Amino acid sequence: MNNFIQELTWRGMIHDHMPGAEEHLQEAMRSAYVGFDPTADSLHIGNLVPIMLLAHFQRCGHKPVALVGGATGMIGDPSGKSAERNLLDEETLRHNQEAIKKQLGHFLDFSASTENGAVLVNNYDWMKDFSFLEFIRDVGKHITVNYMMAKDSVKNRIKPGDDIADSGGSEGMSFTEFTYQLVQGYDFLHLFQENNCTLQMGGSDQWGNITTGTELVRRIGRGKAYAITCPLITKADGSKFGKSEGGNVWLDAKYTSPYKFYQYWLNSADADSENFIRIFTFLAKDEINALIAEHSEAPHLRVLQKRLASEITAMVHSEAELEKAIKASGILFGKSTSDDLKQLDDQTFLDVFDGVPHAEVSKSAFADGMDIIAALATDTEFLKSNGEARRALKENSISVNKEKVGEDYQLTSADLINDKFVLLQKGKKNYYVLELV
């Protein structure tokens, strides 16, 4: 068994841990859990740190438990939030659970044949039949209000002078959210009793909720449980990790294409890439140090970013999708061909040329062939005038799907990418997309 705490420490993935946790993990195979919010049918890269915690835990010989918060998803965790979130019905939560398990399968081995095979559980399964009276009798009486009020997740939401009788405003915290830490704490107790789970992990903002669980294990379960938290990831420039111009960077290709996913990591700043490659890959310490040294000698080659983007895109999507993303990334700046363009699916094509001037033409206008002047100027206004288009064609600076053309060129169905797009180009950097509608 490898030393889990040491592995996380050199990777910069430890924020805090309870005394005795390291020794506890070295004694025997242990079970640990991490909770995941099921309010969407895809995880995003903000979830990757806790996913990697579980993955390293399993690789060190221990048994990971992924908890989908079906019950807590109906409440809303107040940690780090300023407002209450929307609540979901059971059917939606079950759908989201299956989608999340599929994504976790890229990182965790759920094989039942191995002693430390990962397990997926849903806290709705043990909370759905728990009556309110039973809960406050069997669980609530063991934790004082003073203890709960001392947690940062509560203190940060309740301001001095808040009118606790006012239920109509958006300030403060509802009773539902206030009880969240008790429900999460009970999850830990349940998993301790039923799955021999002695460790909970999560982001540093979860410390209060996790320690409530260890307290319930001590008071009700008469046992000893531990907490480990990881730092909340920040970017060197102060911008929020996991966000792009389009919002969250998702693990599901239907929300964030493999190309855009790859580009997110490829565009990491140098300072961030050194941090990210330790946290988001399974590369060994010596190899990472060698990559950092190589990168420092020639930063313009972006060795770190390329390796980081490749490792994580292959894990989340596949080697095949990684290859497509790399090819697509070379289209704007590399020596790509018409054949390379025609291998792109619709979404990747649109992602690659996002922000490029775009014009639509009818299929009827294209049926008998479209004059290149019309495609560049008359029907699209990509170029200011027919005269400018002719000059560019005479200068041999116009390409159709990366291939040079002359004044007499006619666009036909043979030029279509996916029977839909034509890529026009003036010089090296000016692109235009023609779409048939």
Secondary structure per residue as TSV (DSSP state, phi and psi in degrees):
chain	resnum	aa	ss	phi	psi
A	1	M	-	360.0	127.8
A	2	N	-	-79.4	157.6
A	3	N	-	-80.9	107.6
A	4	F	H	-63.9	-44.6
A	5	I	H	-63.3	-42.3
A	6	Q	H	-63.2	-40.6
A	7	E	H	-61.1	-45.4
A	8	L	H	-68.4	-35.5
A	9	T	H	-63.1	-49.2
A	10	W	H	-69.6	-22.2
A	11	R	T	-84.4	-3.6
A	12	G	T	73.0	30.8
A	13	M	-	-109.6	12.5
A	14	I	-	-111.0	125.1
A	15	H	S	-102.4	-46.3
A	16	D	E	-157.2	152.1
A	17	H	E	-152.6	150.2
A	18	M	-	-70.4	144.8
A	19	P	T	-56.4	137.8
A	20	G	T	92.9	-9.9
A	21	A	H	-63.6	-42.2
A	22	E	H	-63.6	-46.1
A	23	E	H	-64.1	-39.6
A	24	H	H	-58.6	-41.9
A	25	L	H	-74.9	-24.1
A	26	Q	H	-81.5	-16.6
A	27	E	H	-74.2	-36.9
A	28	A	S	-166.6	173.4
A	29	M	-	-65.5	129.9
A	30	R	-	-119.9	165.3
A	31	S	E	-111.9	136.7
A	32	A	E	-135.1	151.2
A	33	Y	E	-128.4	155.6
A	34	V	E	-131.4	138.9
A	35	G	E	-95.3	143.3
A	36	F	E	-125.3	136.0
A	37	D	-	-74.1	121.5
A	38	P	-	-96.9	26.2
A	39	T	S	-81.1	3.0
A	40	A	S	-140.9	159.1
A	41	D	S	-90.6	20.2
A	42	S	S	-148.7	141.4
A	43	L	-	-80.2	163.8
A	44	H	B	-125.0	177.1
A	45	I	G	-69.1	-13.7
A	46	G	G	-66.0	-21.6
A	47	N	G	-85.9	-7.5
A	48	L	H	-66.1	-31.6
A	49	V	H	-64.4	-52.6
A	50	P	H	-62.1	-31.7
A	51	I	H	-62.8	-45.3
A	52	M	H	-65.8	-32.5
A	53	L	H	-58.2	-48.3
A	54	L	H	-65.0	-39.8
A	55	A	H	-64.8	-44.9
A	56	H	H	-64.0	-37.7
A	57	F	H	-58.8	-45.4
A	58	Q	H	-67.8	-40.6
A	59	R	H	-65.3	-23.0
A	60	C	T	-87.1	7.2
A	61	G	T	98.1	6.1
A	62	H	-	-102.8	174.0
A	63	K	E	-105.9	115.2
A	64	P	E	-89.2	142.8
A	65	V	E	-122.6	120.6
A	66	A	E	-99.3	119.4
A	67	L	E	-102.8	121.5
A	68	V	E	-91.7	123.2
A	69	G	-	-83.3	67.2
A	70	G	T	-61.3	-40.8
A	71	A	T	-76.4	-49.6
A	72	T	G	-66.9	-25.8
A	73	G	G	-66.3	-21.9
A	74	M	G	-83.4	-7.1
A	75	I	T	-105.3	-59.4
A	76	G	-	107.7	115.5
A	77	D	-	-76.8	122.9
A	78	P	-	-76.8	-11.7
A	79	S	T	-59.0	122.6
A	80	G	T	72.1	10.2
A	81	K	-	-118.0	155.4
A	82	S	S	-111.2	-2.7
A	83	A	S	-148.8	157.8
A	84	E	-	-76.1	145.6
A	85	R	-	-101.7	167.6
A	86	N	-	-68.7	146.5
A	87	L	-	-102.9	149.2
A	88	L	-	-114.0	156.2
A	89	D	-	-85.0	167.5
A	90	E	H	-64.5	-40.0
A	91	E	H	-60.5	-43.8
A	92	T	H	-65.0	-41.7
A	93	L	H	-62.9	-40.0
A	94	R	H	-65.0	-41.5
A	95	H	H	-60.7	-45.7
A	96	N	H	-63.4	-37.1
A	97	Q	H	-59.9	-45.4
A	98	E	H	-64.6	-39.4
A	99	A	H	-65.0	-40.4
A	100	I	H	-66.9	-40.7
A	101	K	H	-61.5	-39.8
A	102	K	H	-61.4	-41.7
A	103	Q	H	-68.7	-40.7
A	104	L	H	-63.5	-27.4
A	105	G	T	-63.2	-16.2
A	106	H	T	-74.4	-18.2
A	107	F	T	-116.4	-30.6
A	108	L	S	-115.7	147.1
A	109	D	-	-94.4	109.7
A	110	F	-	-90.9	12.9
A	111	S	-	-62.3	125.6
A	112	A	T	-74.4	-13.6
A	113	S	T	-78.7	-16.1
A	114	T	S	-99.3	143.4
A	115	E	T	-59.9	-35.0
A	116	N	T	-107.0	31.0
A	117	G	-	-60.8	140.1
A	118	A	-	-66.7	152.8
A	119	V	E	-127.9	139.8
A	120	L	E	-110.8	129.0
A	121	V	E	-128.8	160.5
A	122	N	E	-128.1	120.1
A	123	N	T	-67.8	-13.2
A	124	Y	H	-62.9	-30.0
A	125	D	H	-63.9	-32.1
A	126	W	H	-105.0	-9.4
A	127	M	H	-95.8	-21.8
A	128	K	T	-63.1	-30.5
A	129	D	T	-101.6	8.1
A	130	F	-	-86.1	113.0
A	131	S	-	-74.0	157.6
A	132	F	H	-59.9	-43.5
A	133	L	H	-63.6	-40.9
A	134	E	H	-62.7	-41.2
A	135	F	H	-65.7	-47.5
A	136	I	H	-70.2	-26.3
A	137	R	H	-76.9	-46.6
A	138	D	H	-89.0	-24.0
A	139	V	T	-118.2	-53.1
A	140	G	G	-57.0	-33.4
A	141	K	G	-70.6	-13.0
A	142	H	G	-88.9	-10.7
A	143	I	S	-124.2	126.7
A	144	T	-	-80.8	157.8
A	145	V	H	-63.1	-38.9
A	146	N	H	-59.0	-40.6
A	147	Y	H	-62.6	-44.0
A	148	M	H	-69.2	-38.1
A	149	M	H	-67.4	-23.8
A	150	A	T	-75.8	-13.5
A	151	K	S	-71.5	140.6
A	152	D	H	-59.8	-36.2
A	153	S	H	-62.3	-25.2
A	154	V	H	-90.5	-49.3
A	155	K	H	-57.4	-37.2
A	156	N	T	-71.6	-15.2
A	157	R	T	-103.9	-14.9
A	158	I	-	-112.0	115.3
A	159	K	-	-97.2	150.0
A	160	P	T	-56.6	133.3
A	161	G	T	91.7	-4.8
A	162	D	-	-59.3	137.6
A	163	D	-	-83.4	104.7
A	164	I	T	-68.7	-14.6
A	165	A	T	-85.6	-12.5
A	166	D	-	-84.1	109.6
A	167	S	-	-101.0	-0.1
A	168	G	S	-97.4	-14.0
A	169	G	S	-87.9	172.5
A	170	S	S	-94.6	-9.3
A	171	E	S	-79.3	165.9
A	172	G	S	76.2	-159.0
A	173	M	-	-139.7	137.4
A	174	S	-	-75.7	161.2
A	175	F	H	-60.0	-36.6
A	176	T	H	-56.3	-49.3
A	177	E	H	-70.2	-34.3
A	178	F	H	-59.5	-34.8
A	179	T	T	-82.5	-2.2
A	180	Y	H	-55.4	-45.1
A	181	Q	H	-63.9	-28.7
A	182	L	H	-70.0	-41.3
A	183	V	H	-65.9	-45.2
A	184	Q	H	-65.1	-38.0
A	185	G	H	-62.0	-37.9
A	186	Y	H	-67.6	-34.3
A	187	D	H	-53.7	-46.4
A	188	F	H	-62.0	-44.4
A	189	L	H	-60.9	-45.2
A	190	H	H	-60.7	-46.7
A	191	L	H	-69.0	-31.0
A	192	F	H	-63.6	-44.7
A	193	Q	H	-75.4	-37.3
A	194	E	H	-97.7	-28.5
A	195	N	H	-121.2	7.6
A	196	N	-	53.7	38.9
A	197	C	E	-87.9	122.3
A	198	T	E	-117.0	6.0
A	199	L	E	-143.4	135.7
A	200	Q	E	-120.8	139.7
A	201	M	E	-124.4	157.4
A	202	G	E	177.9	-174.9
A	203	G	E	-69.9	162.8
A	204	S	G	-61.3	-24.8
A	205	D	G	-73.4	-7.9
A	206	Q	G	-95.6	1.1
A	207	W	H	-55.4	-43.9
A	208	G	H	-62.5	-45.7
A	209	N	H	-64.3	-40.7
A	210	I	H	-66.5	-43.7
A	211	T	H	-69.7	-25.3
A	212	T	H	-62.4	-38.8
A	213	G	H	-64.2	-44.0
A	214	T	H	-63.5	-32.4
A	215	E	H	-68.6	-40.1
A	216	L	H	-66.7	-38.3
A	217	V	H	-60.7	-40.6
A	218	R	H	-69.2	-45.5
A	219	R	H	-79.8	-38.4
A	220	I	T	-100.4	-44.6
A	221	G	S	-82.3	-8.7
A	222	R	-	53.7	37.9
A	223	G	S	-130.4	-175.2
A	224	K	-	-119.9	127.7
A	225	A	-	-131.9	162.9
A	226	Y	E	-130.9	160.3
A	227	A	E	-128.9	138.9
A	228	I	E	-133.9	130.4
A	229	T	E	-122.7	153.7
A	230	C	E	-111.4	158.7
A	231	P	-	-66.9	152.3
A	232	L	-	-79.1	127.2
A	233	I	-	-72.5	131.6
A	234	T	B	-125.9	157.3
A	235	K	-	-98.5	153.0
A	236	A	T	-60.2	-31.8
A	237	D	T	-86.4	2.0
A	238	G	S	90.0	-10.3
A	239	S	-	-74.8	161.8
A	240	K	B	-77.9	130.1
A	241	F	T	-67.7	141.0
A	242	G	T	91.5	-2.2
A	243	K	E	-112.0	141.6
A	244	S	E	-123.1	-174.4
A	245	E	T	-61.7	-27.7
A	246	G	T	-92.0	7.8
A	247	G	E	105.2	-145.6
A	248	N	E	-60.9	148.1
A	249	V	-	-96.7	108.1
A	250	W	B	-91.4	159.3
A	251	L	S	-85.2	-17.3
A	252	D	S	-88.1	130.5
A	253	A	T	-63.8	-21.8
A	254	K	T	-74.3	-16.9
A	255	Y	T	-104.4	-37.2
A	256	T	S	-134.2	114.3
A	257	S	-	-63.9	153.4
A	258	P	H	-54.4	-34.9
A	259	Y	H	-63.0	-48.8
A	260	K	H	-67.3	-35.1
A	261	F	H	-61.4	-48.6
A	262	Y	H	-60.2	-43.3
A	263	Q	H	-64.3	-34.1
A	264	Y	H	-58.1	-47.0
A	265	W	H	-75.0	-36.4
A	266	L	H	-61.8	-30.0
A	267	N	T	-91.2	11.8
A	268	S	-	-62.7	143.9
A	269	A	-	-67.9	156.7
A	270	D	H	-55.4	-46.4
A	271	A	H	-63.6	-38.3
A	272	D	H	-70.3	-39.3
A	273	S	H	-64.1	-33.5
A	274	E	H	-63.4	-38.7
A	275	N	H	-73.4	-47.0
A	276	F	H	-63.8	-37.5
A	277	I	H	-69.3	-25.0
A	278	R	H	-75.2	-39.3
A	279	I	H	-82.8	-39.6
A	280	F	S	-105.8	11.7
A	281	T	-	-132.3	168.1
A	282	F	-	-103.0	14.3
A	283	L	-	-60.6	145.9
A	284	A	-	-73.8	160.2
A	285	K	H	-56.8	-46.3
A	286	D	H	-63.1	-40.3
A	287	E	H	-68.0	-40.6
A	288	I	H	-63.9	-44.3
A	289	N	H	-61.4	-38.0
A	290	A	H	-65.7	-40.1
A	291	L	H	-65.1	-42.0
A	292	I	H	-62.8	-41.3
A	293	A	H	-65.5	-43.0
A	294	E	H	-62.8	-41.2
A	295	H	H	-65.4	-39.6
A	296	S	H	-64.7	-26.3
A	297	E	H	-78.8	-28.2
A	298	A	-	-146.4	71.6
A	299	P	G	-57.5	-29.7
A	300	H	G	-65.8	-19.4
A	301	L	G	-80.6	-13.7
A	302	R	-	53.9	45.3
A	303	V	H	-59.8	-44.3
A	304	L	H	-62.8	-48.7
A	305	Q	H	-62.1	-40.7
A	306	K	H	-65.6	-41.3
A	307	R	H	-69.9	-41.4
A	308	L	H	-58.9	-50.9
A	309	A	H	-61.9	-39.1
A	310	S	H	-68.1	-47.0
A	311	E	H	-59.9	-47.7
A	312	I	H	-79.8	-30.7
A	313	T	H	-68.3	-40.7
A	314	A	H	-63.1	-38.8
A	315	M	H	-67.0	-47.5
A	316	V	H	-76.3	-37.0
A	317	H	T	-109.7	-78.3
A	318	S	-	174.5	167.1
A	319	E	H	-63.1	-38.4
A	320	A	H	-63.8	-42.5
A	321	E	H	-69.3	-32.9
A	322	L	H	-62.7	-46.2
A	323	E	H	-59.2	-40.9
A	324	K	H	-63.6	-41.8
A	325	A	H	-65.2	-39.5
A	326	I	H	-65.4	-44.3
A	327	K	H	-62.0	-43.4
A	328	A	H	-63.7	-36.0
A	329	S	H	-67.2	-25.8
A	330	G	T	-84.8	-8.3
A	331	I	T	-68.3	-40.4
A	332	L	T	-71.1	-34.0
A	333	F	T	-119.9	-13.9
A	334	G	S	-96.8	-175.2
A	335	K	-	-93.4	67.9
A	336	S	-	-85.0	165.6
A	337	T	-	-121.7	174.8
A	338	S	H	-59.4	-38.9
A	339	D	H	-62.9	-38.9
A	340	D	H	-60.7	-43.5
A	341	L	H	-61.6	-40.7
A	342	K	H	-74.8	-7.4
A	343	Q	T	-87.5	-8.4
A	344	L	S	-79.3	137.2
A	345	D	-	-77.2	167.9
A	346	D	H	-54.1	-48.7
A	347	Q	H	-64.7	-42.5
A	348	T	H	-66.1	-40.5
A	349	F	H	-57.4	-47.5
A	350	L	H	-67.1	-34.7
A	351	D	H	-66.3	-43.8
A	352	V	H	-61.3	-40.1
A	353	F	T	-106.1	28.5
A	354	D	T	-61.9	127.5
A	355	G	T	90.9	-9.5
A	356	V	S	-74.8	141.2
A	357	P	-	-49.9	135.3
A	358	H	E	-134.2	133.1
A	359	A	E	-135.5	148.0
A	360	E	E	-108.2	139.7
A	361	V	E	-130.5	151.2
A	362	S	-	-76.6	152.4
A	363	K	H	-61.8	-33.1
A	364	S	H	-65.4	-37.4
A	365	A	H	-67.9	-22.1
A	366	F	H	-96.5	-16.5
A	367	A	H	-56.3	-44.0
A	368	D	T	-98.0	15.6
A	369	G	-	97.9	141.9
A	370	M	E	-120.0	126.4
A	371	D	E	-61.6	137.9
A	372	I	H	-62.8	-31.5
A	373	I	H	-64.7	-42.1
A	374	A	I	-64.1	-39.5
A	375	A	I	-66.8	-31.6
A	376	L	I	-90.2	-32.4
A	377	A	I	-135.7	-62.5
A	378	T	I	-53.5	-51.2
A	379	D	T	-96.4	-9.0
A	380	T	T	-126.6	-27.2
A	381	E	-	61.5	26.2
A	382	F	S	-59.6	-45.4
A	383	L	S	-106.4	155.4
A	384	K	S	-67.1	-29.1
A	385	S	-	-155.2	163.6
A	386	N	H	-60.4	-35.4
A	387	G	H	-63.5	-42.3
A	388	E	H	-64.2	-39.0
A	389	A	H	-62.8	-44.2
A	390	R	H	-64.5	-40.9
A	391	R	H	-61.8	-44.0
A	392	A	H	-63.4	-37.7
A	393	L	H	-68.1	-40.5
A	394	K	H	-65.7	-30.8
A	395	E	T	-82.0	1.4
A	396	N	T	61.1	38.2
A	397	S	-	-110.4	8.5
A	398	I	E	-107.6	132.8
A	399	S	E	-124.4	147.7
A	400	V	E	-115.8	117.1
A	401	N	T	52.4	44.7
A	402	K	T	74.8	8.9
A	403	E	E	-119.9	131.3
A	404	K	E	-63.0	142.2
A	405	V	-	-134.5	164.0
A	406	G	-	-110.8	-174.6
A	407	E	T	-62.5	-29.4
A	408	D	T	-92.1	12.3
A	409	Y	-	-72.7	138.7
A	410	Q	E	-116.7	127.7
A	411	L	E	-77.4	132.8
A	412	T	-	-132.1	179.9
A	413	S	G	-60.4	-23.3
A	414	A	G	-66.4	-20.6
A	415	D	G	-86.2	-8.7
A	416	L	-	-73.9	136.4
A	417	I	B	-95.8	120.1
A	418	N	T	55.9	34.4
A	419	D	T	57.5	26.0
A	420	K	T	-144.8	-38.8
A	421	F	E	-118.3	152.2
A	422	V	E	-131.0	133.9
A	423	L	E	-101.9	118.5
A	424	L	E	-104.0	149.3
A	425	Q	E	-146.5	136.4
A	426	K	E	-117.9	117.1
A	427	G	T	69.3	-150.8
A	428	K	T	-91.5	-26.4
A	429	K	T	-119.1	-10.7
A	430	N	E	-97.8	109.5
A	431	Y	E	-111.2	152.0
A	432	Y	E	-142.7	139.1
A	433	V	E	-112.2	128.1
A	434	L	E	-106.6	128.1
A	435	E	E	-123.6	131.0
A	436	L	E	-83.2	133.6
A	437	V	-	-129.9	360.0
